[in-house]
Amino acid sequence: MTSDHEAPTPSDRAEVDRQIATIRERMDALDARLVALLNERASCAREIGVLKDTVGLEVHQPDREIEVLNHVRAHNEGPLNAEAITRVFERIIEEARRLERAKD
């Protein structure tokens, strides 16, 4: 690579492009795994919804949601901070609640 004072050469650009492409391939594979895991989690939420319905439990259980958020924050090693993890999981929980309410 070049120093801060030199213009990048075509070979530098080609190497950066190659590295970016490699990292993006890793990200695509991770995204596919995340989708599979999210759908597996969603299936669990749907099962819980059916069970709650059989005994008349409310779908929304704030204490459990706090427990989930505390759990994921405790397992977070970054680089995402606790607030980012919380926002992501609040959305996941919201979608899980939607599935739990679904009757099909």
C-alpha positions as CSV (number, residue, x, y, z in Angstrom):
1,M,0.0,0.0,0.0
2,T,1.0,3.6,-0.4
3,S,2.0,6.0,2.3
4,D,-0.3,8.9,3.2
5,H,1.6,11.2,0.9
6,E,1.5,9.2,-2.3
7,A,-1.4,8.7,-4.7
8,P,-2.8,5.1,-4.7
9,T,-1.6,3.0,-7.5
10,P,-3.9,0.7,-9.6
11,S,-2.4,-2.3,-7.9
12,D,-3.3,-0.8,-4.5
13,R,-6.9,-0.3,-5.7
14,A,-7.1,-3.8,-7.0
15,E,-5.9,-5.2,-3.7
16,V,-8.4,-3.2,-1.7
17,D,-11.2,-4.2,-4.1
18,R,-10.1,-7.9,-3.7
19,Q,-10.1,-7.6,0.1
20,I,-13.5,-5.8,0.1
21,A,-15.0,-8.6,-2.1
22,T,-13.6,-11.2,0.3
23,I,-15.1,-9.5,3.3
24,R,-18.4,-9.1,1.6
25,E,-18.5,-12.8,0.8
26,R,-18.0,-13.5,4.5
27,M,-20.8,-11.0,5.3
28,D,-23.1,-12.7,2.8
29,A,-22.5,-16.0,4.4
30,L,-23.1,-14.6,7.9
31,D,-26.3,-12.9,6.7
32,A,-27.6,-16.3,5.4
33,R,-26.8,-17.8,8.8
34,L,-28.5,-15.0,10.6
35,V,-31.6,-15.4,8.5
36,A,-31.7,-19.1,9.3
37,L,-31.2,-18.5,13.0
38,L,-33.9,-15.7,13.0
39,N,-36.3,-18.1,11.4
40,E,-35.5,-20.8,13.8
41,R,-36.1,-18.3,16.7
42,A,-39.4,-17.2,15.0
43,S,-40.5,-20.8,14.9
44,C,-39.9,-21.1,18.6
45,A,-42.0,-17.9,19.1
46,R,-44.8,-19.3,17.1
47,E,-44.8,-22.5,19.2
48,I,-44.8,-20.4,22.4
49,G,-47.7,-18.5,21.0
50,V,-49.7,-21.6,20.5
51,L,-48.9,-22.8,24.0
52,K,-49.8,-19.5,25.6
53,D,-53.1,-19.5,23.7
54,T,-54.1,-22.9,25.0
55,V,-54.0,-21.6,28.6
56,G,-55.0,-18.0,28.0
57,L,-51.6,-16.4,28.7
58,E,-51.0,-12.9,27.4
59,V,-48.5,-12.6,24.5
60,H,-46.8,-9.5,25.8
61,Q,-44.8,-10.4,28.9
62,P,-42.6,-7.4,29.8
63,D,-40.6,-9.3,32.5
64,R,-39.5,-11.9,29.9
65,E,-38.5,-9.2,27.4
66,I,-36.3,-7.6,30.0
67,E,-34.8,-10.9,30.8
68,V,-34.0,-11.5,27.1
69,L,-32.5,-8.0,26.7
70,N,-30.4,-8.5,29.8
71,H,-29.3,-11.9,28.5
72,V,-28.2,-10.7,25.1
73,R,-26.4,-7.6,26.5
74,A,-24.5,-9.9,28.9
75,H,-23.3,-12.0,26.0
76,N,-22.3,-9.0,23.8
77,E,-18.6,-8.7,23.3
78,G,-18.8,-5.9,20.7
79,P,-18.0,-4.2,18.5
80,L,-21.7,-3.3,18.7
81,N,-22.5,-1.5,21.9
82,A,-25.2,-2.4,24.4
83,E,-27.6,0.2,23.0
84,A,-27.2,-1.2,19.4
85,I,-27.8,-4.8,20.6
86,T,-30.8,-3.6,22.6
87,R,-32.3,-1.9,19.5
88,V,-31.8,-5.0,17.3
89,F,-33.3,-7.3,19.9
90,E,-36.2,-5.0,20.6
91,R,-37.1,-5.4,16.9
92,I,-36.6,-9.2,17.0
93,I,-38.9,-9.4,20.1
94,E,-41.5,-7.2,18.4
95,E,-41.6,-9.6,15.4
96,A,-41.7,-12.6,17.8
97,R,-44.8,-11.0,19.5
98,R,-46.4,-10.6,16.1
99,L,-45.9,-14.3,15.4
100,E,-47.1,-15.3,18.8
101,R,-50.4,-13.5,18.1
102,A,-50.8,-15.1,14.6
103,K,-53.3,-17.9,14.6
104,D,-52.3,-19.6,11.4
